[in-house]
Amino acid sequence: MRGSSHFRKFHGSCSRSLQTQPIGGNKLLDTNISTSKPIPSKKTLTQKHHPNNKLSSPSEADIVKWNMAITTHMRDGRCEAALRVFNTMPRRSSVSYNTMISGYLSNDKFDLARDMFDKMPEKDLVSWNVMLSGFVRYRDLGAARLLFERMPERDVVSWNAMLSGYAHNGYVDEARKIFEMMPYRNGISWNGLLAAYVQNGRIEDARRLFESKADWEVVSWNCLMGGYVKKKSLVYARQLFDRMPLRDKVSWNTMITGYAQNGEMSEARRLFEESPIRDVFVGVLSACSHTGLVERGTKYFYAMNQDYGITANSKHYTCMIDLLGRAGRLDEAQKLMRSMPFEPDAATWGALLGASRIHGNTELGEKAAEMIFEMEPENAGMYVLLSNLYAASSRWSDVGKMRLKMKDKGVKKVPGYSWVEAQYKIHTFSVGDSVHPEKDKIYAFLEELDLKMKLDGYVSSTKLVLHDVEEEEKEHMLKYHSEKLAVAYAILSIPAGRPIRVIKNLRVCEDCHNAIKHISKIVGRLIIVRDSNRFHHFSEGSCSCGDYW
């Protein structure tokens, strides 16, 4: 590092809120087998075990080859080919069934996975765990718990799956109960509960859990440290940072940006000069992108090579294209993409598609989407972005085509959920929620708020509705988004004077963002919404993000 002058060149008042990487939870069991051997053809396999062949009884080695063929087909998304191999097998092992179930789940074909599980003649522990993880992945916690209770035996993977399901859906107390009931735990168990506490703002519970165990992974240290930084408890965050036996790029980014955002420039500068600078640039460029600091971000990008001798990689370029695109400088973004010394990946094209949606450039959006669909044909988020772009241009036939395309490819949109803690319980809301016990009270209050918001100047962003219906119906559809329901319930349930905290698993939509600004002014409350991008602090009719997120 070359002294504090370089820090001043590099650092800016990037106000993007920190994001702690979600950790913990049981990953969907993956039975994929890596192999460089060619896939046995159906003809070869059936000939070997033809009834006229004296060697018609397959050996264990033969079954392994069949299973490898199924695995390879599933890994490449060829579910029907995998099923043909499975049906051709003269004898199937439990691994054969488990590979099919896991493959279906990996390809978002949940119903087929469940059917295969139900047909399985003898289920082993792996089978139960794979199916349990499938229910958790699809957020059907009721069915997951029933399956969990039916299991003839359980191991740590089973317990972790349930813990992960509750934690990721905001049921922190239920996750804690599972943790306490576990006969034994591993690192995933501990990390899952720690992340649940931090992500739901229960930092003291997280600290107590952390101090009760000695050997934590670096991602666990980062998780707790990020929680303290978000609470602006920099003293505790720095104590953790100094105690860390090992630090990675997230550790440095979290602490440096935390100091900078809170005006502790001398400490930020000192840490910056000690840090592995290449990775820090990604975090700061991303921060500039989400806060609209275009000129500052551009200076940082070119300073990487000129001042620090760092060659930009795909992540750096993606951040810059996102930065330029969000600001409406689409020609510059395309020019920069063409100048890249390597081919753009799906993330880079995704940044361009996102910018096209923001600024209504349908032609460019279609081009970007076409490239993404070739690279990642099952990326649901990109289908939704392009559909939004078509809807904003009233191209309803194209919106319909996108829906059909998603259906044909088995692509499912990630459902939006919002969580709020009130009366010592986590409440979960989805769009048009009709299961909450106080739904009538919530909906009546939203109607009251809607009238007051309109008097305050609120206008619904009906261009966001992906249906060709009348304006009045569009307004009705927007009115009951999950974050609005969560905010309304929180206002009714949380005493005045206390901040309202809502967590959203997706990016908060433009209409809800605008509505919550008005609501914060009308009810005189601080409303904090954590979406997939950042924290939004709504107060007196404005948001901390400056309407740039």
C-alpha positions in Angstrom: 0.0 0.0 0.0 1.2 3.5 -0.7 0.0 5.5 2.2 -3.1 7.4 3.1 -3.3 9.4 -0.2 -4.2 6.2 -1.9 -6.9 5.5 0.6 -8.4 8.9 -0.1 -8.4 8.0 -3.8 -10.0 4.7 -3.1 -12.4 5.4 -0.3 -15.6 7.4 -0.7 -18.7 8.1 1.3 -20.3 4.9 0.2 -23.4 4.5 2.3 -24.5 1.1 1.2 -25.5 -1.0 4.2 -23.5 -4.0 4.9 -24.7 -7.5 4.0 -23.8 -10.4 6.2 -23.5 -13.6 4.2 -26.3 -16.0 5.2 -24.7 -19.1 6.7 -25.7 -22.3 8.3 -28.6 -24.6 7.4 -28.4 -28.0 5.8 -27.7 -27.9 2.0 -29.9 -30.1 -0.1 -28.2 -33.5 -0.2 -26.3 -33.8 -3.4 -25.7 -37.3 -4.7 -24.0 -36.1 -7.9 -21.0 -38.2 -8.8 -18.2 -36.5 -10.8 -16.9 -38.7 -13.5 -14.8 -38.2 -16.6 -15.9 -41.6 -18.1 -18.4 -41.7 -21.0 -22.0 -42.3 -20.1 -23.0 -46.0 -20.8 -25.5 -46.1 -23.6 -28.9 -47.6 -23.1 -28.1 -50.1 -25.8 -24.8 -51.2 -24.2 -26.4 -51.5 -20.8 -29.5 -53.5 -21.9 -27.4 -55.8 -24.1 -25.2 -56.8 -21.2 -28.2 -57.8 -19.1 -30.4 -59.3 -21.8 -32.2 -62.5 -20.6 -30.4 -64.5 -23.3 -27.0 -63.4 -21.9 -25.7 -65.8 -19.4 -24.3 -62.9 -17.3 -27.8 -61.5 -16.9 -27.6 -60.7 -13.2 -26.0 -57.3 -12.8 -23.1 -56.9 -10.4 -22.7 -54.0 -7.9 -20.2 -52.5 -10.3 -22.7 -52.5 -13.1 -25.3 -50.9 -10.9 -22.8 -48.1 -10.1 -22.4 -47.4 -13.8 -26.2 -47.1 -14.2 -26.3 -44.8 -11.3 -23.5 -42.7 -12.7 -25.4 -42.4 -16.0 -28.5 -41.2 -14.1 -26.4 -38.7 -12.1 -24.8 -37.3 -15.3 -28.2 -36.8 -17.0 -29.7 -35.1 -13.9 -26.6 -32.9 -13.6 -27.2 -31.7 -17.1 -30.9 -31.2 -16.6 -32.0 -34.2 -18.7 -34.6 -35.6 -16.3 -36.4 -37.6 -18.9 -33.2 -39.3 -20.1 -32.4 -40.1 -16.5 -35.8 -41.7 -16.0 -35.4 -43.8 -19.1 -32.1 -45.1 -17.7 -33.7 -45.8 -14.4 -36.6 -47.7 -16.0 -34.2 -49.7 -18.0 -32.2 -50.9 -15.1 -32.7 -54.7 -14.4 -32.1 -54.1 -10.7 -32.1 -50.8 -8.7 -30.4 -50.0 -5.5 -31.4 -47.5 -2.9 -28.7 -45.2 -4.4 -30.6 -45.4 -7.7 -33.8 -44.1 -6.1 -31.9 -41.5 -4.1 -30.1 -40.2 -7.1 -33.4 -39.8 -9.0 -35.0 -38.0 -6.0 -32.1 -35.7 -5.5 -31.9 -35.0 -9.3 -35.5 -34.1 -9.5 -35.2 -31.7 -6.6 -32.0 -30.1 -8.1 -34.0 -29.5 -11.3 -37.0 -28.0 -9.4 -39.3 -30.9 -10.2 -40.6 -31.4 -6.7 -43.8 -33.4 -7.5 -41.7 -35.9 -9.4 -39.3 -36.2 -6.5 -42.1 -36.8 -4.1 -43.7 -39.5 -6.4 -40.4 -41.3 -6.7 -40.0 -41.2 -2.9 -43.5 -42.6 -2.4 -42.8 -45.4 -4.8 -39.5 -46.4 -3.2 -39.9 -50.0 -1.9 -37.3 -49.6 0.9 -36.3 -46.2 2.1 -33.0 -45.7 3.8 -31.9 -42.7 6.0 -30.5 -40.9 2.9 -33.9 -41.1 1.2 -35.7 -39.6 4.1 -33.1 -36.8 4.4 -33.2 -35.9 0.7 -37.0 -35.7 0.7 -37.0 -33.7 4.0 -34.5 -31.2 2.5 -36.8 -31.0 -0.5 -39.8 -29.9 1.6 -37.6 -27.4 3.4 -36.3 -26.0 0.2 -39.8 -25.5 -1.0 -40.8 -23.8 2.3 -43.4 -26.4 3.1 -42.5 -26.6 6.8 -45.7 -28.3 7.8 -45.1 -31.2 5.5 -41.4 -31.2 6.5 -42.2 -31.5 10.2 -44.7 -34.3 9.5 -42.1 -36.2 7.5 -39.5 -35.6 10.2 -41.8 -37.1 12.8 -42.4 -40.1 10.6 -38.7 -40.9 10.1 -37.8 -44.3 11.6 -34.4 -42.9 12.5 -32.7 -39.5 12.3 -29.1 -38.3 12.1 -27.6 -34.8 12.4 -28.5 -34.1 8.7 -32.1 -34.6 9.5 -32.0 -32.3 12.5 -30.1 -29.7 10.6 -32.6 -29.7 7.8 -35.4 -28.8 10.2 -33.3 -26.2 11.9 -32.5 -24.7 8.6 -36.1 -24.6 7.5 -37.3 -22.8 10.6 -34.3 -20.4 10.6 -34.5 -19.4 7.0 -38.2 -18.7 7.3 -37.9 -16.5 10.3 -39.1 -18.9 13.0 -36.1 -18.3 15.2 -37.6 -19.7 18.4 -38.6 -22.9 16.6 -35.1 -23.2 15.3 -33.7 -22.8 18.8 -36.0 -25.5 20.1 -34.8 -27.9 17.4 -31.2 -27.0 18.3 -31.8 -27.7 22.0 -33.5 -31.1 21.2 -30.6 -32.3 19.0 -28.9 -35.4 20.4 -25.6 -34.1 18.9 -24.6 -31.2 16.7 -22.0 -30.3 14.1 -20.8 -27.0 12.7 -23.8 -26.6 10.4 -26.1 -26.8 13.5 -24.2 -24.1 15.4 -23.9 -21.8 12.3 -27.5 -22.2 11.4 -28.8 -20.9 14.7 -26.1 -18.2 14.9 -27.2 -16.9 11.5 -30.9 -17.0 12.4 -30.2 -14.8 15.4 -28.1 -12.3 13.5 -30.4 -12.1 10.5 -33.4 -11.4 12.7 -31.7 -8.7 14.7 -31.3 -10.8 17.9 -27.7 -9.8 18.4 -27.4 -10.5 22.1 -28.8 -14.1 21.6 -26.2 -14.5 18.9 -23.4 -13.2 21.2 -24.4 -15.6 24.0 -24.4 -18.5 21.6 -21.1 -17.5 20.1 -19.4 -17.3 23.5 -20.6 -20.7 24.5 -18.4 -22.4 21.9 -14.7 -22.1 21.1 -14.0 -23.3 17.6 -16.0 -21.2 15.1 -15.3 -21.0 11.4 -14.4 -17.7 9.8 -17.9 -17.3 8.2 -19.3 -17.5 11.7 -17.0 -14.7 13.0 -18.0 -12.6 10.0 -21.7 -13.2 10.6 -21.6 -12.0 14.2 -19.2 -9.1 13.4 -21.5 -8.0 10.6 -24.5 -8.0 13.0 -22.6 -5.7 15.4 -21.7 -3.4 12.5 -25.3 -3.1 11.4 -26.2 -2.2 15.0 -23.4 0.4 14.9 -21.7 -1.3 17.8 -18.2 -0.9 16.3 -16.3 -1.5 19.5 -17.7 -5.0 19.8 -17.3 -5.6 16.1 -13.6 -4.6 16.3 -13.0 -6.8 19.3 -14.3 -9.7 17.3 -12.2 -8.7 14.3 -9.0 -8.6 16.4 -9.8 -11.9 18.0 -10.3 -13.7 14.7 -7.8 -16.5 14.1 -8.2 -16.1 10.4 -9.7 -13.4 8.2 -11.1 -13.5 4.7 -12.2 -10.7 2.3 -15.6 -10.5 4.0 -13.9 -9.8 7.3 -11.9 -6.9 5.9 -14.8 -5.5 3.9 -17.2 -5.6 6.8 -14.9 -3.8 9.2 -13.5 -1.2 6.8 -16.9 -0.2 5.4 -18.4 -0.2 8.9 -15.8 2.3 10.1 -16.2 4.5 7.0 -20.0 4.6 7.2 -19.8 5.7 10.8 -17.2 8.5 10.2 -14.3 6.6 11.8 -12.0 7.5 8.9 -8.6 7.0 10.7 -9.4 3.4 11.6 -10.9 2.7 8.2 -7.7 4.0 6.5 -5.4 2.0 8.7 -7.3 -1.2 8.1 -7.6 -0.4 4.4 -3.8 -0.2 4.1 -3.4 -3.6 5.8 -6.1 -5.4 3.7 -5.9 -7.6 0.6 -7.0 -4.8 -1.7 -8.2 -6.7 -4.7 -11.2 -8.1 -2.9 -12.0 -4.9 -1.1 -12.5 -3.2 -4.5 -15.4 -5.5 -5.3 -17.2 -4.4 -2.2 -16.6 -0.7 -2.6 -17.6 -0.8 -6.3 -20.8 -2.6 -5.4 -21.5 0.0 -2.7 -21.0 2.9 -5.2 -23.4 1.1 -7.6 -26.2 0.8 -5.0 -25.8 4.4 -3.9 -25.4 6.2 -7.3 -21.8 7.3 -6.8 -21.0 7.0 -10.5 -18.0 9.3 -10.9 -16.4 8.1 -7.7 -16.9 4.4 -8.6 -15.4 5.0 -12.0 -12.3 6.6 -10.5 -11.9 3.6 -8.2 -12.2 1.2 -11.1 -9.5 2.8 -13.2 -7.3 3.4 -10.1 -7.2 -0.3 -9.5 -4.8 -0.8 -12.4 -3.2 2.7 -12.5 -2.4 3.1 -8.8 -2.4 -0.5 -7.5 -1.4 -2.6 -10.4 -4.5 -4.8 -10.1 -6.1 -6.3 -13.2 -9.9 -6.2 -13.1 -11.7 -9.5 -13.1 -15.3 -10.4 -14.1 -16.7 -9.3 -10.7 -15.1 -5.8 -11.0 -16.5 -5.4 -14.5 -19.9 -6.6 -13.5 -20.0 -4.0 -10.7 -19.0 -1.2 -13.1 -21.6 -2.2 -15.7 -24.2 -2.3 -13.0 -23.0 1.1 -11.8 -23.2 2.7 -15.2 -26.5 0.9 -16.1 -28.3 1.9 -13.0 -27.4 5.5 -13.7 -28.9 5.3 -17.2 -25.5 5.3 -19.0 -26.4 2.2 -21.0 -24.2 3.1 -24.0 -21.1 3.4 -21.7 -22.1 0.1 -20.0 -22.2 -1.7 -23.4 -18.9 -0.1 -24.5 -17.2 -1.3 -21.3 -18.6 -4.8 -21.8 -17.3 -4.9 -25.3 -13.8 -3.9 -24.0 -13.6 -6.8 -21.5 -10.6 -9.0 -22.1 -12.9 -12.1 -21.6 -16.4 -13.1 -22.5 -19.2 -11.7 -20.2 -20.8 -14.2 -17.9 -24.4 -14.5 -16.9 -23.9 -12.1 -13.9 -22.6 -9.4 -16.3 -25.4 -9.8 -18.7 -27.8 -9.8 -15.7 -26.5 -6.4 -14.7 -27.3 -5.1 -18.1 -30.8 -6.6 -18.1 -31.5 -5.1 -14.7 -30.5 -1.7 -16.0 -32.6 -2.2 -19.1 -35.6 -2.8 -16.9 -35.0 0.3 -14.8 -34.7 2.5 -17.9 -37.2 0.8 -20.2 -34.8 -0.3 -22.9 -36.7 -3.3 -24.2 -34.4 -4.1 -27.1 -31.3 -4.2 -25.0 -33.1 -6.1 -22.3 -34.1 -8.8 -24.8 -30.6 -9.1 -26.1 -29.2 -9.5 -22.5 -31.9 -12.0 -21.6 -31.2 -14.1 -24.7 -27.6 -14.4 -23.6 -28.5 -15.3 -20.0 -31.0 -17.9 -21.1 -28.3 -19.7 -23.1 -26.0 -19.7 -20.1 -28.5 -20.2 -17.3 -31.8 -21.4 -18.8 -33.4 -21.9 -15.4 -32.5 -18.6 -13.9 -36.0 -17.6 -12.7 -35.0 -14.0 -11.7 -34.1 -13.2 -15.3 -37.4 -14.3 -16.7 -39.2 -12.1 -14.1 -37.0 -9.1 -15.1 -37.8 -9.5 -18.7 -41.5 -9.9 -17.9 -41.4 -6.7 -15.9 -39.8 -5.0 -18.9 -42.5 -6.2 -21.3 -45.3 -5.3 -18.8 -44.0 -1.8 -18.5 -44.3 -1.5 -22.3 -47.8 -3.1 -22.3 -46.5 -6.0 -24.4 -48.9 -8.4 -22.7 -48.5 -11.2 -25.4 -44.8 -11.3 -24.6 -45.5 -11.4 -20.9 -47.7 -14.4 -21.6 -44.9 -16.0 -23.7 -42.5 -15.6 -20.8 -45.0 -17.4 -18.5 -45.3 -20.3 -20.9 -41.6 -20.5 -21.4 -41.1 -20.7 -17.6 -43.7 -23.4 -17.4 -42.3 -25.5 -20.2 -38.8 -25.4 -18.7 -40.1 -26.0 -15.2 -38.8 -22.7 -13.9 -40.5 -21.4 -10.8 -40.5 -17.8 -9.6 -39.1 -17.5 -6.1 -42.1 -16.5 -3.9 -41.8 -13.3 -1.9 -42.1 -13.4 1.8 -41.9 -10.7 4.6 -41.3 -11.4 8.2 -41.8 -9.2 11.3 -41.4 -10.0 15.0 -44.3 -8.8 17.2 -45.6 -10.0 20.5 -42.6 -12.4 20.9 -43.4 -14.3 17.7 -42.2 -14.2 14.1 -45.1 -13.5 11.7 -44.7 -14.5 8.0 -46.6 -12.8 5.2 -46.9 -13.5 1.5 -48.7 -11.5 -1.2 -52.5 -11.5 -0.6 -52.0 -13.5 2.6 -55.3 -15.1 3.8 -54.0 -17.3 6.6 -53.0 -14.9 9.3 -55.4 -15.1 12.3 -55.7 -11.3 12.3 -56.1 -10.9 8.5 -59.4 -9.0 8.6 -57.9 -6.4 11.0 -54.8 -6.0 8.9 -56.7 -5.6 5.6 -59.1 -3.1 7.2 -56.1 -1.1 8.5 -54.4 -1.2 5.0 -57.6 0.2 3.4 -57.5 3.1 5.9 -53.8 3.7 5.2 -54.4 3.6 1.5 -56.9 6.5 1.7 -54.5 8.5 3.8 -51.6 7.8 1.5 -53.5 9.0 -1.5 -54.3 12.2 0.3 -50.6 12.5 1.0 -49.8 12.2 -2.8 -49.2 8.5 -3.1 -49.8 7.1 -6.6 -49.7 3.3 -7.3 -46.9 2.1 -9.6 -49.3 0.0 -11.7 -46.7 -0.6 -14.4 -45.2 -3.2 -12.2 -48.3 -5.5 -12.5 -47.6 -8.4 -14.9 -51.3 -8.8 -15.9 -53.3 -7.1 -18.6 -56.2 -5.8 -16.3 -57.8 -2.5 -15.6 -55.9 0.1 -13.6 -58.3 -0.3 -10.6 -57.6 -4.0 -10.5 -53.8 -3.3 -10.8 -54.0 -1.0 -7.8 -55.9 -3.7 -5.8 -53.2 -6.3 -6.7 -50.4 -4.0 -5.5 -52.1 -3.1 -2.3 -51.5 -6.5 -0.6 -47.8 -7.2 -1.2 -46.2 -9.0 1.7 -44.1 -6.1 2.9 -47.2 -3.8 3.2 -49.0 -6.5 5.1 -46.1 -7.0 7.5 -45.7 -3.2 8.0 -49.4 -2.8 8.7 -49.5 -5.6 11.2 -46.4 -4.3 12.9 -48.0 -0.8 13.3 -51.0 -2.4 14.9 -49.0 -4.7 17.2 -45.7 -2.9 18.2 -46.1 -0.1 20.7 -45.6 3.5 19.5 -42.0 4.8 19.9 -40.4 1.5 19.0 -38.9 1.0 15.5 -40.6 -1.5 13.1 -38.3 -4.1 11.6 -39.3 -6.1 8.5 -37.3 -8.6 6.6 -38.0 -9.3 2.9 -36.4 -12.2 1.0 -36.5 -10.4 -2.3 -35.8 -6.8 -3.5 -38.5 -4.5 -2.2 -40.6 -3.4 -5.2 -40.8 0.2 -6.3 -44.5 0.5 -5.3 -44.0 -0.8 -1.8 -40.9 1.4 -1.3 -42.9 4.4 -2.2 -45.9 3.4 -0.1 -43.8 2.7 3.0 -42.3 6.2 2.7 -45.8 7.7 2.9 -46.7 5.3 5.7 -43.7 6.3 7.8 -44.8 10.0 7.5 -48.5 9.3 8.3 -48.0 7.1 11.4 -44.8 8.9 12.6 -42.8 5.7 12.9 -39.3 4.5 12.0 -39.7 1.6 9.7 -36.6 -0.5 8.8 -36.9 -2.9 5.9 -34.1 -5.4 5.1 -34.5 -6.6 1.5 -32.1 -8.7 -0.6 -30.0 -5.7 -1.4 -29.7 -3.5 1.7 -31.4 -1.9 4.7 -34.0 0.8 4.1 -34.6 3.2 7.0 -38.0 4.9 6.3 -38.7 8.0 8.4 -40.9 11.1 7.9 -41.6 10.3 4.3 -38.1 9.5 3.0 -35.7 6.5 2.8 -32.1 6.3 3.7 -31.3 4.8 0.3 -32.3 8.1 -1.4 -34.6 6.0 -3.7 -31.6 4.4 -5.3 -31.3 0.7 -4.6 
